[in-house]
């Protein structure tokens, strides 16, 4: 008796052991990366906290995504529910990644070693510790900001009129695609966020790229320079 045809997305494949990270292929690479990331985040975050999403425009990595969940249960549930789902006219093909994401090494506080020329191996703390310090300083700078008028060109952007469902992760996935992305701070009670880039030019590129970007059919991002 002939077996019924199964789309490759639904076939049983030789998968790696369950992990927190999912490897998604078969994505429609004709869709803008920002739009695709947003849709994937909305879909996968239903099953638990998404710690990281990695997608690239390079030829080698087009049509692929790595999605890192907080734990294996979230990843397993998402894989089971979303495999084969049609997104932008193509079915999602989802596998467990072969390697554990390095983000968990950083969360667990493991040390990394860098080889320096003519020096012994020296332990260095993960960059997250420096980022936390920088983030705290950034938050203190904007915490009491009440002036929402357009500022002069600078490296900090202000996003206004954000709907309640928007999260820092969602915004960071959009803004980190532009070179120089540094920090983000969402203030849900005020419906706004501040995004910092390394320099004015990089902030300007992001502003031009994401101004009026539709995060929903009815809601567009309102982006301008923050007033310092």
Secondary structure by P-SEA (a helix, b strand, c coil): ccccccccccccccccccccbbbbccccccccaaaaaaaaaaaaaccccccbbbbbcccccccbbbbbcccaaaaaaaaaaccccccccbbbbbbccccccaaaaaaabbbbbbbcccccbbbbccaaaaaaaaaaaaaaaccccccccccccccbbbbccccccccaaaaaaaaaccccccccccccccccbbbbcccaaaaaaaaaaccccccccccccccccccc
